[in-house]
Amino acid sequence: MLAVPDYEFWFVTGSQFLYGEDQLKQVAKDAEDIVDKLNASGKLPYKVVFKDVMTTADGITKFMKEVNYNDNVAGVITWMHTFSPAKNWIRGTKLLQKPLLHLATQYLNKIPYDTIDFDYMNLNQSAHGDREYGYINARLGVHNKIVYGYWGDEETQTEIAKWEDVAVAYNESFKLKVCRFGDTMRNVAVTEGDKVQAQIDLGWTVDYYGVGDLVQEISKVSEADVDKEYEKLATDYTLVQGDNDPETYKHSVRVQLAQYLGIKSFLDRGGYSAFTTNFEDLWGMEQLPGLAAQLLMRDGYGFGAEGDWKTAALGRLMKIMSHNQKTAFMEDYTLDLRKGHEAILGSHMLEVDPSIASDKPRVEVHPLDIGGKADPARLVFTGSEGDAIDVTLADFRDGYKFISYPVNANKPEAETPNLPVAKQLWTPKVGLKAGATKWIENGGGHHTVFTFALDEEQINDLVTMFGLKSVVID
């Protein structure tokens, strides 16, 4: 997968000098123990680092500034071990530019009835310390996450882990660059978008390049490098010659592998982690990138067809959040409207990510009526079953809006011998009629990112970090 920096999260606990030096030492000791055990749990995808006990406004402000300036730090986790006067947190919290998680927990998970005294009560004040701290965050309108529960419980650790993934994606969003090879499909509305506003709100840089620039890059790919990729392809996937003669099949596959290497080289040199193509913009290219685009998505790059840079960037973010697991570019293609069978068949001309495959993908070569180019190689497979979500991003004059719904994913009821593409069947959990109606009412597009590895809470957390609007159809 495309590399993601080895981020860390800084952990601080709130207290005050009122309780004395011995109490503060115990607060620090307990906080360090929590952090050590969270890291040792194996649940968290990114390391947590204990930094300090926060007791003054100046100390908190200095700490938050350090978080902002340190590129390795993806966010802050706070815990109120004792009561921590929340006015101390105002200035620093207002300055914080990275995600904030309030861990509302307690060092011990029970009340020691036989031994409890006021020393214990003064030390373990999370119950009302959390409310004081929560008040000031609510008053400031902070886009923070609250995880409530015992820190040693698996459920709590899982919530922290999911939030870490979202926070890292948020940080990476402000470095994200999308490469557009050609423009959007002519006369299509939903794939348009305000690139300046996207950079303001989401941090995305969206650049255009003529297809000729890509053709030139592909021409530099050596036959030896294509040979290596062909050998690897034969190991990873099943090569199916079908009705093609051997030379035609091999040539078509090699064209796609050269495209894969050329696009990858172009993207990596420019620092791009997402890209688009358009079947109307194929000057000098022998085939529409199919297998090439699928292999790049496999590697973690975001992709959007028909110039859809919004979906390409969204796909990259969701791949970061999911660690590139079972997350794919998708399009609503056709419907089953029979009572008791209501479903959407999702697919695309060629470019669906193999990470959602339930079987070993096959490399096949078939004609493609759209684009007017030679028969392209592509990966053909059937999607998976289980709980999933489908997400899109739409641009309106009052801002960007995330639209999503949870779905029940299934395999098609039968094979599709005349449709040699990757495909995924699903039904919105609220039902096809209700789900599709709300999707259309809210202006949701036909290009989406479909994932088995994330949930609606994570999408909502991401939207909250950006301070944008969202519609969850559930």
N, C-alpha and C positions, 0 to 999 in steps of 0.2 A: 504494500500500500504506500501511497505518497506519504512521506515522512511528516509527522506532527511533532513539534518541539516537546521536549520532556518537561512539561510545565509542573509547577508545584503550587500548593495553596498554603497561605500563611494563616496560622491559628493564634488567636489571642483570647484571653479571658478577662472579663470585667470584674473589678473590685473597687475598694477604696481604702484609704489609710486608717479609717475609723477603727478597724478591728485589730490593729497592731502588726508588728513585723512577723511574729510567729505565724499568725493566720495567713499572711500574704505568702510566706514561704510554703505553707501547706497548699494554698491555692495553686501556686506554680507547680508543685510536685504532682498534684492531682491532674492538672492540665497536661503535663508532660506524659503522664501514664496513659491518659485517654488517647493522646496523639500516637504514642508508641503502639498501643494495641489496635488502633484503627489501621495503622500502616501494616501491622503484622497480620491483620485479618484476611488479607488477600482479596478483599472485596473492592477496594478502591483502585481505580485505574491510574490515579495520579497521587503522588506523595503529598502528605500533609506535614508542615513544619511548624512546630511550636515556637513562637517568637517572644511573648512576654505577657506579664499581667498588666493590664491597663488601668491606671488609677487617676490620671490627670488629663485635662483637655489638651494641654500641650503635647503630652506623650502620645495621645491618640492621633492628633493632627500630624505629628511627625511620622508616625507609623503609616498612616494612610498615604502620605506623600511618597514614602519609600515603596509602597505597593504599586502606586501609579508609575513610578520611574523604572521599576524592575521588570524587564520584558519576560523573565522566566516565571513570574507570578501571575497566575490566571485569576485569582480571586482571594477573598477573605472569608474565613470561618470564625464566627464569634460565639463565645459561651459566657453567660453570666453565672459564675460560680457563686458569688455573693451578690448582694445588692450593689449596683453600680449607678450612681446618679447620672441620669441620661443627658443632662445639659453638657456634660463633658464630651459626649459623642457628637454633638451637633456639627461643629466646624469640620472635624475630620471626615465624618460621614458625607457631608455635602461635597467635600473635595474628592472623595473616592470615585474613580472612573471605571472600576472593575466590579464583577459580580460579587454579591455579598450573601452569605448563608448564615442565618441565625440558628445555631444548634441549641434548641431548648431542651436541655437534658439535666441530669443530676449525676454526681460522681457515683453514688450508691443507688441501687435500684429499689431499695426498700427503706422503711422507717425502722430504726433500731429502738423499738419501744422500751426495752429493758434498760438501756444506757443513755437515751437521748437527754440532753441538757441544753442550756442556753449557749454554751460554747459550740455545740453541734449545730444549733439553730442559726447562729451567726455565721458559721462557716458555710452551711449548705442552704443558701437562700435563692436558689434558682427559681423556685416557684413564684416568688414575686419579683426577683431581679429580671426575669424574662419579660414580665409585664411592663416594668419601667422602661426597659430597653425597647420593647416592641412598640410602646407608645410613641417614642421619639421617631422611630423609623416610619411609623404610620403618619405622624405629623409632618415629616419631611417629604412624604410621598416617595420613599425609597423603593426601588424595584428589587427588593430582597426576597429571598426564599426562606421559609421557616420550616425546619425539620424538627418535629416534636417526638420525643421518645427516648428510651434508655439507649445510650451510645453503644452499649455492648450487644444490643439485639441486632439480628441479621436484617430485620426490616428497616431499621434506622440506617444501618450501614449501606444498604442497597439504595435508599433514598439519597444519601450523600453521594454515592457513586454516580447515580444517574445525573445529579445536579453538576457534578464535576465535569462530566462529558459535555453537558450543555454549556457550561461556563467556558470550557476550552474552545468549543465551536464559536462562541460569541467573540472571544479574543481573536481567533483566526479569521473571523469575518472581516475584520478591519485591515487584514492583509490580503484578502481574497482578490484575485485578478481573473477576469473572464476574457478569453480570446474568442472573438467572433470571426469565423472564416466566412465572409460574405455577409449579407444583410438578412433581415427577417423575410419570411415568405410574403410575397406581394399580396396586398389587400387584406391581410389577416390583422384583426384588432387586438386580440388578447395577448399576443406575444410581444406587443409593444410595451414600452415602459420608460419612465423618466430616469435616465441614467445618473443625472446630477443628484436627484433626490435619493436614489439608491445608494450613492456614495455618502450622502449626508446621513441617512438613516441606518444604513446597513454596513457601510464601509467598503462597498464593492467598487473596484475599478473595472470598467467595461471598455475594452479596446477593439477596434475594427481592423481587420487585415483583408486585403484582396486575396482571392483564391490563388492568384498567380504566385503570391509569396509562399503559399503552402506547396504548390506544385514544384516550385524551385527547391524547397527543402526536401521533398520526397525524392526528387531526382538525385540527391546526394547519398541516398541510402545504398549501401553496398550489397551485392549479391550474397556475399559471405554472411553478412548480418541477417539477411532474410533467410538463408539456409539454417542458421541457428534457431531462429524463431519458428521455422517450419518444424524442426525436430522437436522443439518444446511443445508446439501445438499438438503434434501427434501423440505426445505423452499425456497432456492434460485433457484432451478431448477426443472424441471419436470422429475420424475423417470418413465421410460418406460421399463417395464419388457419384452415386446415383446414375442418372441417364447421361451424364457428361463423359466425354472421352477423357482418358487420363491426363493428357497434356492440357486440355481446356480447364479441367478442374484444378490442376496444380497451378496453372498460370493465374487463375482467378484468385485463389487463396494467397498466392505470393504478392499479387497486387495489393490486397488488403493488408498484408504484413508489412509491406513497404510503406503504406499509408500510416499504419500504426507507428512504426519507427519514426517516420517523418514528422507526424503530428506531435509525438512525444518529445522529440528533439526541439521542435519549435516552442512548445509549451514550456519545457524545462528551462530553456535558454532565457525566456522572457519572464519566468517566475509565475506562470499561469497554472492554476489548479482546476480550471473549468473551461469548457469550450463549446462552441456551437458549429453546426454545419447547416447547409440548406440545399435541398435537391434542385433548387432553381439557380444555384450558384456553384457550378461544377466546371468552370472553364479550365481546360487542360487536364482534367482528371478522367481516368479511364472508367472508374466506378464511383458510385456514391459510397462513402465510408460506412460499412456495416459491421463486419467482423472487427475492423480497426477501432471503431467507436466502442464496441462491446469490450474489447480487450483493455482499452483505456479506462472504461468504467470499472472493470475488474480490478485495475490497479489503483482505483480510488479517485480518479478525476471525475468532476461533475460534467454532465452532458445535457445539452438541449438541442432538439431537432428544430428545423425550420427557423434557425436563428434565435431560439427562445433562451436568451441569456439569463432570465430570471430563474427558470427551472434549472439551468445548468449550475448556477451559484447555489441555489437551494439544495440541489443534489449533493454538492460538495460539502456543505455544512452538515447535512444529515449523514453523510458518510463519515465525517469526523466524529459526530455524536455516536454513531453505531459501530465505530472501529471497522468500517467497511463491511459490515455483516448484513446480508439479506436486505439491501436497500437499492432500489432501482428506478431509473427513469421509466415512466409509464404514460400510456394514453388510453382513455376510454375509447374503445373501438366499435363494439357492437353489443346488442342487448338480447337477453332471453326474457321475454315478457309473459311467458306462460305462468299461470297461477301455480304457486308451489315450487317454481323453478327460477324465480326472478333473480337475475344476475347480470353483471357487466363482464364482458370479455375484453380484457386489456391486452394491448400489444403495440406494435409499431411496424413500420415498413421493414425495418431491420434491427433497430438499435434498442434492445432491452438488455439490461445488465444480467449476466449469468449468475450473480450472487444469490438470486432467488430461485435458482433451478432446483427441482426435486429429483432430476435424473441427470446423467452425464450428458452435457450438451454435445450436439453433433455439428460438425462443420459441413455445411451444405452449400451448393451453388445453384441458384435458380434465377430465372428472369425477374426483372423488376420493371413494371410498366411506367413508373414515375421516374423522371429525371433524364430519360433518354440516353442512358449510358449502358455499358456492358453489364452482363449478369454478375451480380455481386455475391461474394461469399458472406455467409452469416452464421452465427450460432443459433441452432434450433433446439428448443427445450420446452418443457412444461413447468410452470411455476409450482409453488408450494401450497400447503394447507396450514390453516391456523389463524390466530388473531393477528391483524395487521392494521395499519393506518394509511390513509391516502391524503397527501398534503399538496396544496398549490399556493402560489403567491400571485396576487392580482394588484394592479396599480389603478388607483382611482385618484381623482383630483384632490381629494382630501387625505391622500396618503396610501401607503402600501397596506395590504390586508392579507393575512394568512387564513386560508380556509381549509378545513380538514374534517374527516370523519373516520371513526373506527369501523373496520369491516371484518366480515368472516371470509377468509380466503379459501378457495377450493380449486381442485383441478377440473378441467373441462370434462363433461360427461362422456365424451368420445374423442377419438383422434380426428385430426383435421388434415387429411392427406393432400388437399389442394391449397392449404395455407401453411407453407413451410417457413414459419416464423416462431419466435418465442412468444408464449402467451400465458396469461394469468387470469383466472376467474375470481370474481369476488362479489359480495353483496353487502351494502351498508348495514350496520347492525340495527339501524332504525327502520330498515326496510328499503327496498329499491325506490319505491314511489316517493316516500317521505324524504329519503336522503338525497335523491337526485333533484327533487323539486327545490329543496333548500339550497343545494349547491348552485343550481341555475339562478335562483332568486338573488343569491349573494354575489353572482358574477364570477364563480369559480371557473377556471379554464379547463381545457381538455388535456393539457400536459401537467403531469403530477410527478411527485416522488412517492413511491410505494415502498413501505418498509414493514418487516416483521420484527425488527430489532429495537424499535423505539415505541413510546406510547404518547398519548395525548398530553399527559402532564409535562413531559419533556418539551414538546412543541410549545405548550403554553408558557413554560419557564423561559424558553428562548424569546418568544414574542414579548414577554414581560421585560426581559433585559433590554430589548430594543425600544421599548416604550411604544409599540405599535398596536394595531388592532388585530383581533382574531375572531373567527367564527368557528366554533366546534359544533358539528351536527351530530348530536347523540341523544 
